[in-house]
Amino acid sequence: KALPKGTVQNGDGVVRYEKKSNGKGVTVVTDSGKQVDCDVLIGADGIWSAVRSVMRDAPAKGDGSGASYSGYTVFAGELKYDSPDNGQVGYKVYIGPGQYFVITDIGNGNYQWYAFLARPPDSASSTPMPDGSSAYLQGIFEGWSDEIHAILRVTKENEIEQRDLYDRPPSALKSWTDGSVALLGDGIHAMMPNLGQGGCQAIEDAYVIAQELSSLQKRSNAPAGLNQYERRRLVRSAAVQGLSRFASDIIIRGFDTPAKVYFNEEGQLKFENFNYAGIVTKMLQPILPLFFIVQFNFLYDGWRNEGEIDLKATLGFGTIGGLVLLLLFGSVGEAGLLGAEGLTALVGAEGLLDFEAISAAVRELFSSAGL
């Protein structure tokens, strides 16, 4: 149904809110100082959410905000592109140590690409690019697939943006709601973009919120409906957050060219890339296709958001995912397995997992393995 004229108002963001003294509704204060009374406020204002800041009594950005830097900056491009495999291949990923490249067909001859680079935060201010971003990336990916260079060469500078990637740990110990106020999308579960799930999870949030609020018999029950929304969405969104960070922080750091053992033409035994990452990558080659099938089923088909947890959808994902984790963390003796103390260290005050601690653990793991 079309919304009445004036329902959507842009250009005057929410800066804070105040719950009404009678417990019924919220007064919202915007950038312009205007005050708006409402029954429910949904904070869908992104990773640096002002609504979240008020709810948690914490900074929206920076120290104390709960957001952590992923270790990656990303260059993103979008353009009309005459790809030789248009309509045949929709998604390509090229992975290497410390960087990777993604090309995706978004329809009607339009393409997006992403170049992920392991860099310190704010690297854009200290990285010289005298010939522009495209030329810089062509140098960074020298020797990689011609498909990468073909799309970079035709991308104009005004079609490229760079941003540092931040996310948040799952918020299990701190509520998503405050009376008639609730957080949605990146405002509560910001995640890495590797699986393309940030927007998808926000849509799922909105769907569940609509279900809960439309089923209310009276406005005073709004807080209870929002609490139920949180219960239905917590486990699902936390799993996707963790999976997204896993894909970017562990697989990309840990995987390499698979180890290879063979006899050359002279009959000599040869070892190529016979190190920790190469061996693990070789071991996981037959497992990963199955893991990706289960993963995509979990993301797109297997979870119904009808309860706090969908055991059927979780079983296969957890079993295969657990095996991948076991191999990553335990294949080489000197790298060691995470013990009880190590697992405790990975649980943050914010919720289920502390992503900064996970990143540190992964770096230490691969360092101890000589990578």
N, C-alpha and C positions, 0 to 999 in steps of 0.2 A: 504494500500500500504506500502511496506517496505521502510523505510527511507534510504537514501544514507549513506554509511559508513562514520563515523565521525560526523554525524549530532548530535548525543547525546554524550555529553562530561561530564563525572563525575569527582568529586574530586577537583573542583576548583570553589568554591561558589562565588556568587556575593556579593561584599561588599558595592558598591555604584554605582550610575549612574549619568550621566550629560546629560542634554538635549542639542542637537545641536543648535548652535546660529541661524541657518536658520529655526528652528522649525520643521525640518524634521528628525525624528529619534532620537536615543539615543546612547550614548557611555557608555558601561558597563565596570566597573573595577572589576576584580576578586581577589581572595585571593592571587594569585601568582603575581599580578600586571599587568597581561595581560589586554589589552583594546580590546573590541569587539564592532564594530559598528552594529547597528540593527535598523530595522524599528519600532519594537514594543518590549517592555519588559513587561513580565507578572511575577509579584512577587508572586510565589507560594512557598515561602520559610518558611512557618510555622508561628506559633504564635509569635516567636521572629524574625520576618521578618526584614532583613537588608534593603530590598527595601522600606518597610513601614517606617522604621526609617528615611531614607533619605527623603521620600515624606512628612512626617509629621514634620521633623526636631525635632525628639524626640528620647529618648533612645529606643533601641530595647527591653530591658528587665529591670525590676526593677521599681523604682519610676519614674513616668512620662511617662511610656510606655503605659499606658492605660489598661494593663492586670490586672485582679483581681483574688486573690486566692479564690477558691470555698468553702474552708472549709473542703475539702475531699482529702485524699490520697488514691491511689488505688494500690492494688496488682493484677497483671495480670499474668495468666498462660496459656500456650498453650501446648497441648500434644496429643499423641495417647491414646484413652481411650475407653475401652470396656463398654460402657454404657448399662445398662439393657433395656433402652427404646430408643436405637438408631433407627432412622428412624421413630419414633412415636411422639417424642416431640423435638422440635427444640430450645426452649428458655424457661428458668426457672428463676424466680426472687424470692428471699426470702428477705423480708423486715422486719426490726425491728428498734427500736429507735437508731439513730446515726450510723447505719451501715446496709449494705445489701450485698447480694451475688447474682451473676448472672452466670448461666451456659448456654452456647450456642453451638449447634452442627454446625460446619463449614464445614462438609462434609468429606467423605472418611475416617470415623473413627477418625477424628480430632476434638478436642473440645477446646474451650476457656472458662476460667472462670475469674471473676473479683470480688474482695472483696473491697468494698468501706467503708472507715472508716472516721468518723468525727474526724479530728486531726488538730493541728496547722501546719503551713508550716514547712518543713524540719524536720518532726517528725522522719524520718529515722535515722538522726544523733544522736538522743537522746533516741531511743527505743531499749532496749537490746533484742536481739533475739539469745541467745546462741545456740539454737538447730535448727536455721534456720527459714526461713519465713513460711514454711508449718506447722511446729509444733506451731509456734507463732499464726498463724491463726486458727489452730484447737482449741487452747485455747480460742481465742477471740470468736469463734462461738460455744463454748461448749453449749450443750443443743439444738442446732438447728438441722435441718433435717439431717438424716444420709446420704442423697445424697451429701451434702456439704462435709462431712468428708470423704466419699468414694473417691471423686475426689482429695481432698487435700492429702490424704495418698499416692496416687500413682504419685503425681507430684514431679519431681525432682527439686532440688534447682536451677539448671541452666535453668529450664523452667519457672522460676518466675522472674518478674521484678516489682519494685515499683516506682511510680512517683506521684508527687503532681499534682493536677488538677487545671489549670487556664483557664479562658476564657476571652472574651472581650464583652462589651456592643455593641449593634448594632450601626454601624457607619453611622448615618443619617445626621449629621451636617457637617461632614468632608468628602471630596470627596474620592472615591475609585481610582481615576485616577489623573494623572499629565501629560497632553499632551499625548504622545504615551506610557505612562507607566500605568499599571493597576495592582491591587492586586486581588488575587484569593485564595479561600479556607481559611485555618486558618490564612493566612496573613491579611485577612480583617474581617472575621466573625468566629473566633475561638469559639467553643461551647463545653459544657459538653458532655461526651460520652454516656449519658444514653439512648438516642434514636438511637444511631449508625448512626448519621447524618453528622458527620464531613466530612467524605470522600464522602458521597452522595451529599452534597451541593457543594463540590469542583468539582465533576463531572458535576453537573448542571451548575456551573460557566463556566467550560471549553466548554460545549455544546453551551451555549449562546455566548461566545466569538467567537467560531468557526463560528457560524451563522453570527454574525455581521461583522467579518473581511472578510469572504468569499464573502460577498455581496458588498464589497467596489469596487468602480470603479477605484480609484487611491489611492496611498499610503498616500498622504497628508490628506486623509479623516479618517485616523486611529484614531485620537483623538475623532472625532465625533462618530465613531463606538464603542469605548470604553466607552464613556459617555452613549450611549444607552444601553450597557451591564449593567452598574451600575443601570440605571433606571429600567430595567427589573428584576433585581435580588435583589434589596434592600429590598422590603417589604417581599418577600418570605423568604430570609435568616434571616431577623430580627425576623420574627415569629418563625422560627425553633430555633434560638438562645434562644429566650425567653422561648419557650416550653421546651427546654433541661434544662435550668436553673430551671424552674418551677418544673420539674420532680425531680431534685436532691435536690433543696434547700427548697422547700415548702412541697411537698408531703412527702418526707422522714423525714423532721423535724416534720411535723404536724400529720402524720398518726400513729396510734397505734393499739393495739388489740381492735376490736370493743366493745363498751359498751354492756353490757348484763344485762337485768332485768328478773328475773324468780322467781318462787316459788320452794323451795327445798322440800325434801320428807316430812318434818315436816310441810309444809304449810307456811313457813316463806318467806317473800319477801326478795330477795337478789339482790344486785347490784354489778356487777363486772366491773372494769375498767371504772367507771362512772366519768370520768374527761373530760376536754375540747376535747383533741385529740380523746379519745374513742368515745365520742358522735358524733363528726364531721365525724369520720371514719364510724360509723354506718349509719349516714344520707347519706353518699356518696356511700355506697355499691350498691344501685340499679342504681345510676347514672353513676358510673365509667365505667361499661362495654360499655355503649353507648358512653361515652366520648372517650374511647380507639378506638372504631370503627371509629368515626368521625376523631380522631387524625390520625390514620393510613391511612385513605382515603386522608386526607390533605397532609400527608407526601409522599405517594407513588402513588397516583392515581389522585388526584383532581386538581393539579396545572400544568398549561401548559407552564409557563414562556414566554407567548406570549406578555404580557403587564406588566404595573407596578403593577397591582393588578388583581387577579381573584376573582370577587365578589361571584360567585357561590361556589367556593371552600372554601371561607372564611366564608360564612354565617353560615353554620352548626357548623363549628369549633368554631367560635366566640360565638355563642349562648350557646352551651353546656359548653365550656370553661369558659365563663362568669359566668354561674351558679355555677360551681365548685369553682371559685374564690370567689363569693359572700358568699358561705357557709363557705369557709376557713376563710375569714376575718370578717364575720359578724354573725356567729352562736351564739356566746356568747356575751352578752351585755357588760361585763366588758372589753372584748378584743377590742371592738369598731370597727367601719368602718373607712377606710382611707378617710379622708376629702380632700379638695382641697390642703391644705398645705402639707399633707402627700404625695399626688400624685406628687406635684411639686418637693418634695425632692427626689423622685425616678427617676427624669429625669436628666441625667448627661450631662456635657458639650460635651462629646464624641458623644452622639446620643440619641436614643430613651429612653433607660433605663440605669440607673446606678446600676449594679449588686451588688456592695458593699453596696449601700444604701438599696437595696432590702433585702439583707442578714441581715443587721442590723435591718430592719423593721420586718422581720420574727422572728428573735430572740427575739425582744422586744415584739412582739405580743404574742408568746407562753409563754414568761416569765410572762407577765401580766396576763395570764390565769392560772398561777400557775403550769406550766410544767417544 
